[in-house]
Amino acid sequence: MSTYTVPFIINGEERHVEKSFELVSPATGEVIHRCGIATEKEVLAAIDAAAAAGRQWRNTTPRQRRDIILRAAEIMNEKREQLAPHLINELGATRGWADFNLNTTIDMLKDTAGRISNLNGVVPTSADPNRTRSVLLPIAAGCTVVLKGSEKSPRVMHAITSVLHEAGLPKGVLNFIATDAASAPSITTSLIAHPQVKKINFTGSSAVGRIIARIAGENLKPVVLELGGKAPAIVWEDADLDIAAEQCTIGSFLFSGQICMSTERIIVHKKISEAFQKKFVEMIERMFPSKGDAPVLIASEAVDKNKTLLKDATSKGAVLVRGDIDAEEISKTRMRPIVVSKVTPEMDLYRQESFGPTVSLIEVETEEEALRIANDTEYGLNSAVFTENLRTGLRFAKEIETGAVHINNMTVHDEMALPHGGVKASGFGRFNTLFGLDEWAHLFFADPSNHPPQAAPQRQKRKAADTDEHPYVRLHTMGAKASKPAQSATRKFPTRAPGSAVPPPPPRAPPARASRPQASFTKDDAITADGMDPHSIPDPNPNQDAAFSSRLRQMGVATPNPTLSNSSTARPFPQQPGPGRPPHHSYPAAPGNNATLGALEARRRLQERAQAEAEAPGSAREFLDVGTLRQVLNLRARGTPAGEIEARLRLKGGVVGRLGKPGVVVPLNGA
């Protein structure tokens, strides 16, 4: 018997308490260690520590948080030989399942670290009963956390907390407490009701989730819930039966079916039902041989629940396809996979989550019937469809009421790059990706529009190293830039007498040619004028024109051929409008003005290019709007330096790529 007692971690320090409870290995039945029982005193201490650390932590930069989480991934990989036994001892897991969880957690840490820079806000603290990602996502978002660990696996939760602290997590950001089953209701209620706790995350059964949601609702606090499931897998008549049998076996009996995403109902088309059952039973025997030890469940109560559901089903007409309900194993926490068919809605097994190594087979003949049965449950976490026809799979996926549908894959499918969560009684909210991070950020708006511009405080210039500062700072910085002081050299505001009303902002000029359709020109063509009198264009400065053309070519924008601009004659535009051009876009030639001739020649080339591209279906193009073209030529005619014109172009459209080729793009609306 071990004398080790799992301590709490509050404000970065381990804390031992007077009372504790025993933890027994579900595989061996032996006491493996003890764990402290938290009281109201420890709950308040953990919340106070989290609240005190909140301001400092939420003002850290995404870069700082990222580095800590990446370091935690490295530490977890280095310590996997120390961490795996905690999962094996407390949960009865196999070494393969322990390694799978460690690999998934390491991947989760790396994935979350890479997404931190996309966050938009924070909440001060959260109460969280389970799971690494439930802790990780709030921390990454800038929250501080009180983790109430499960009484079934406190050492696993303690290890997660220790790894993050060893990686450099500041004191108070993550605080760990635990308690026994008898004290859990009062401790959980105290956590949720405390005014410093802003959001609650719970992973567990739907029954307990309802209690958590009710208490949170009474305190007007949002929650993220990942609850139970009754995952259906539809095996259609055109399915690859080998793939379906393999994936349904793993999905049903991995970790003894103790996964919220486990397959509990296999809805199989009647035409292939017999063939599928044969392959399914063979695959179960291959993966979970009857001659070996029976799989371990976390508690004997889970075994009793599964056997009760099976006895009720068989007494009402269900048929055993594989397994023995009355089999006696070497311990009360072990049970072999069992498959039953002819399950009907009158049986408890049809609706209740078994959370164990039990799966039902239900035959159908139509898609409507399959969907009706798949959705005939209060749960909606994950589901699967097996078919060789992608259209059929997507048609099913569109109608199944679950958070995720996996086509030709098992229901137990949770990637860090995919949002995870359920509907109906399986909970709400999402984990993973930016959707999971956004659960722990709140959107706010700061409006400086009525603030006197001259009263805006002077801001210091930001350093280059501060470009990744907290999103709140970026938002406030944007507001300050919108209200520059009256002394600004780039924009002046009217002054007013003390006590007088704030003058209204100057009227904004309407967009140019808002009521007129805009023609589109590709960036590979010349920059020229449109919709103006060609005779009003003076000769441009040759040196400036050459420099400007060179700069535009560097940006990927073609310019007119100089020889065309200097020619004494030019072909007139066709009198018929080009594609998308109104008739007034065509002008006659005007000999005697080189700039005009160059503009007309460039215009002809634009029309020819537009005609060619219009006749090439599927061609990708980028556009310069007509209003901007006119402004560019006017600036050139007034002798505006090419660098300033280029800067204005970049300001309006930015530099983007088209099929790997850089170029300037200006919005077509002429804004």
NUVEX-616952 format. One record per residue (C-alpha): residue in three letters; x, y, z. Coordinates in steps of 0.1 Angstrom, whole numbers, plus 5000, padded with zeros to 4 digits. Layout:
<rs>
alaXYZ;...
</rs>
This chain:
<rs>
met500050005000;ser501450344990;thr501650625016;tyr501750894989;thr498951154992;val498151374962;pro498551744973;phe496752044959;ile498552314940;ile497452664951;asn499352984940;gly502152774927;glu502752584959;glu501752234970;arg499352224999;his498451925020;val495251905041;glu494151715071;lys491551475055;ser492051245025;phe490550955007;glu491850634992;leu492250564954;val491950204943;ser493250064910;pro490449934889;ala492749674874;thr494249524906;gly491849634933;glu494749764954;val495050104971;ile497550304950;his497650634969;arg495450884987;cys494251234978;gly493351535000;ile489751645005;ala489252014997;thr487052225020;glu485652575016;lys488952715028;glu490952564999;val488252664974;leu488453034985;ala492253024986;ala492452884950;ile489953144937;asp491753424954;ala495053314939;ala493553294904;ala491953634908;ala495153794920;ala497153644891;gly494553744865;arg495554094857;gln499254014852;trp498453694832;arg495953854808;asn498454134800;thr501153884789;thr501853884752;pro500753594730;arg504453514725;gln505053464762;arg502053234765;arg503053044734;asp506552974747;ile505252844780;ile502852604763;leu505452484739;arg507852424767;ala505052224785;ala504752004754;glu508551934756;ile508451844793;met505451614788;asn507251424761;glu510451404782;lys508451274812;arg506151024795;glu507550734814;gln506650904846;leu503251014835;ala501950704817;pro501650494850;his499250754865;leu496750684837;ile497350304840;asn496950294878;glu494050534883;leu491950454852;gly492950094845;ala494150194810;thr496449994789;arg499950124780;gly498750184745;trp495850394757;ala498050594780;asp500550664752;phe497650764729;asn496451014755;leu499951154761;asn500551194723;thr497151364719;thr497851604748;ile501351694734;asp499751764700;met497051974718;leu499652184735;lys501552254703;asp498352324683;thr497052564709;ala500352744712;gly500252814674;arg496752974677;ile497253214706;ser498053514684;asn494453514671;leu492753594704;asn490453884710;gly489853914747;val489853754782;val487853644811;pro489353644846;thr488953284859;ser487152954853;ala486152654873;asp486952334854;pro486251984866;asn488251784840;arg490551744810;thr493751894798;arg492252104770;ser489552234794;val492452394813;leu494752474784;leu492352674763;pro491352924790;ile495052964800;ala496053024763;ala493253294761;gly494653484791;cys492353344818;thr493353204852;val491952864862;val490752674892;leu490852304883;lys488652074903;gly490151734894;ser488051424892;glu488051204923;lys488750914899;ser492051054886;pro493451324909;arg497151234903;val496651274865;met495251624871;his498051704895;ala500651594869;ile499051824842;thr499252114866;ser502852034876;val504052014840;leu502652364831;his504252514862;glu507552354854;ala507252504819;gly507152854835;leu503452924842;pro503253204868;lys501953134903;gly498153144906;val497353104869;leu496452744873;asn495352614907;phe494452244914;ile492152104941;ala490251784945;thr487751624968;asp485851294974;ala482451204959;ala480551304991;ser481951654992;ala481851724954;pro478351884953;ser479052154979;ile482552224966;thr481352254930;thr478452484941;ser480952714960;leu483152734929;ile480352824905;ala478653074928;his481853274937;pro481753624920;gln485353594908;val484453294887;lys483253414853;lys482753094833;ile482452724840;asn483752434819;phe482452084827;thr483151744811;gly481151454823;ser477751294823;ser474651474811;ala472951414845;val475651614863;gly475851854834;arg472251954840;ile473052024876;ile476052234867;ala474052434841;arg471252494866;ile473652634892;ala475352844866;gly472052974853;glu471053074888;asn474253284890;leu473953404854;lys477253254843;pro478053094809;val479152734807;val480952504782;leu479652154785;glu480951834769;leu478551564781;gly477351214772;gly476651054739;lys474850774722;ala476750784689;pro475150614659;ala477150454630;ile475150404598;val476450124576;trp474850164542;glu474249904515;asp477250014494;ala479750034523;asp483149864523;leu482249604550;asp485849544560;ile486449914568;ala483049944585;ala483649634607;glu487149754617;gln486050114625;cys482950004643;thr484949764665;ile487450024675;gly484750294679;ser482650064701;phe485149904724;leu488250124726;phe488950194763;ser486149954771;gly483650194755;gln484250454782;ile484550744758;cys481751004752;met482150954715;ser481950564716;thr479650394691;glu476650264709;arg474250204679;ile475150054646;ile472350114621;val472949874592;his471049834559;lys469049514558;lys470649394525;ile474149364540;ser473249314576;glu474148944578;ala477448994560;phe478349284582;gln477549094614;lys479848814604;lys482749044597;phe482049254628;val482148954651;glu485348834635;met486949174639;ile485949184676;glu487548844682;arg490748954664;met491049284684;phe489649164718;pro490248784719;ser488048584742;lys491048394755;gly492748694770;asp491948904800;ala488749094798;pro489049474794;val489049694825;leu486349954833;ile487050244857;ala484450124883;ser482449814890;glu479250034889;ala479850064852;val479849694847;asp476649654867;lys474949924847;asn475849764814;lys474649424825;thr471349564838;leu470749734804;leu471549414786;lys469249194808;asp466349444802;ala466949434765;thr467149054762;ser464049014783;lys462149224758;gly463249044727;ala466849154719;val469248884706;leu472848834717;val475148834687;arg478348804707;gly479248784744;asp477848644776;ile475948874800;asp476448644830;ala480248584824;glu482348614856;glu485748774852;ile488748794875;ser487449124890;lys484149304892;thr485649594871;arg486149374840;met483749304811;arg484049164776;pro482549324745;ile478849234739;val476849284708;val472949264707;ser470549284677;lys466849354673;val466949644698;thr463749844699;pro462650174715;glu460949994743;met464249874757;asp466350094781;leu469450014760;tyr467850194730;arg467950534747;gln470350524777;glu474050584774;ser475850254784;phe479350404786;gly480750054784;pro481549764761;thr478049724747;val476749804712;ser473349754695;leu472649644659;ile469549794643;glu468349704607;val466749954583;glu465749964547;thr465450334538;glu467450654544;glu464450804562;glu464350524586;ala468050534593;leu467950904600;arg464950874622;ile466650614644;ala469950804644;asn468251114657;asp465850944680;thr467951024711;glu468551304735;tyr472251304727;gly474151454698;leu477851444701;asn479451234672;ser478250994645;ala479550804615;val478450694581;phe479950414560;thr479250434523;glu481250424490;asn479150714476;leu480251054489;arg476951214479;thr475150954501;gly477551024530;leu477051394528;arg473351364525;phe473251164557;ala475651404574;lys473451704566;glu470551544584;ile472151374614;glu471751584646;thr475351564660;gly478251794665;ala480351594640;val479751324613;his482651114602;ile482350944568;asn484050604566;asn485650654600;met484750564636;thr482750794658;val485750824682;his487451094663;asp488851414678;glu491551614660;met493051934674;ala492552094640;leu488752024641;pro486252194665;his484751944689;gly481451954708;gly477951844708;val474251944705;lys471151854725;ala471951674757;ser475551624747;gly476251984757;phe477152314740;gly480252514733;arg483352394714;phe486852274721;asn489852294698;thr490752544671;leu489952914673;phe486352814682;gly487552664714;leu489752964722;asp486953204715;glu484953034742;trp487253204767;ala487353554751;his484653814753;leu484054074726;phe484054434737;phe483854764718;ala485455104727;asp483855404709;pro485955724709;ser483855904682;asn482556174705;his485756244723;pro487256584716;pro490156514692;gln492456784707;ala492056624741;ala493456294731;pro496556214751;gln499956194734;arg501055834729;gln504655704730;lys505855534699;arg505555154701;lys508654944700;ala509054674674;ala509154414701;asp505654514712;thr503854414680;asp502354104697;glu501054284728;his497654194742;pro494654234719;tyr493054484743;val496054714739;arg495754684701;leu492154784702;his492855084724;thr495755174702;met493455184672;gly491155414690;ala493955654699;lys495055664663;ala491555764652;ser491756074674;lys495056254668;pro495756574687;ala495256904670;gln499056964668;ser499356674644;ala501356774613;thr499356534591;arg495856634600;lys494556944617;phe491256984636;pro489357304643;thr489857454677;arg486957554699;ala486457784729;pro486357624764;gly482857514773;ser481557534737;ala479957234720;val482156984702;pro481957074665;pro480656804643;pro483156614621;pro483556744586;pro481256594560;arg482756294542;ala482856324504;pro480656074486;pro482455794466;ala483355894431;arg480955784404;ala478855584429;ser475955564406;arg477955464375;pro478855094367;gln482655034371;ala484554874343;ser487254624352;phe490954634340;thr493454364347;lys496654454365;asp498754334336;asp497554624315;ala498554984314;ile497555244340;thr495655504321;ala492655724324;asp488955644318;gly485855864316;met487656194311;asp488456414281;pro491656284265;his492556634252;ser492956754287;ile495956524294;pro499256714292;asp502556564283;pro504056384314;asn507556434326;pro509656164307;asn512056104336;gln509256074361;asp507255854337;ala510255614333;ala510855594370;phe507155544378;ser506855264352;ser509955094366;arg508455104401;leu505154964389;arg506854684370;gln508554594403;met505154564418;gly503954334390;val501854594371;ala502554634334;thr502854984320;pro502455124284;asn505155074259;pro507055414256;thr507255374219;leu503555374217;ser503255684238;asn505555874215;ser504055764182;ser502456034159;thr499455824151;ala497355574169;arg494555334160;pro491255464172;phe489155264196;pro486355054181;gln483055244183;gln481354934198;pro481854904235;gly483954614249;pro482754354273;gly481254524304;arg481954874289;pro479255134283;pro479455314249;his480855634264;his484055444271;ser485055474234;tyr486755784221;pro488055884186;ala491755944180;ala493056294187;pro496356344167;gly498756604179;asn498956504216;asn501456234224;ala500056174259;thr496556144244;leu497855904218;gly499555694244;ala496455684266;leu494255584236;glu496655314226;ala496755184261;arg492955194262;arg492854984230;arg495154734246;leu492954724277;gln489854644256;glu491554374237;arg492954214268;ala489454234285;gln487854074254;ala490453794254;glu490053714291;ala486253734289;glu486353464262;ala488653244284;pro486353064309;gly487653014344;ser490553264340;ala491653424373;arg492153804372;glu492954084395;phe491454434389;leu492254804392;asp489055004394;val488355284369;gly488255564395;thr491755474407;leu493155474372;arg491855824366;gln493355944399;val496755794390;leu496955964357;asn495856294371;leu498556274397;arg501156194371;ala499956484350;arg500356724380;gly503956604385;thr503356404417;pro506456194426;ala506155834416;gly506855714451;glu503855904465;ile501655754438;glu502855414446;ala502255464483;arg498655574476;leu498155264455;arg499355044483;leu497255224508;lys494155164487;gly494654814476;gly497654644491;val500054404474;val498654064468;gly499453754447;arg497653604417;leu498653244411;gly501953324428;lys502553644409;pro502653974430;gly500554274419;val498654574431;val494854534436;val492454814442;pro488854734453;leu486354754424;asn483954974444;gly486355264440;ala486555324478;
</rs>
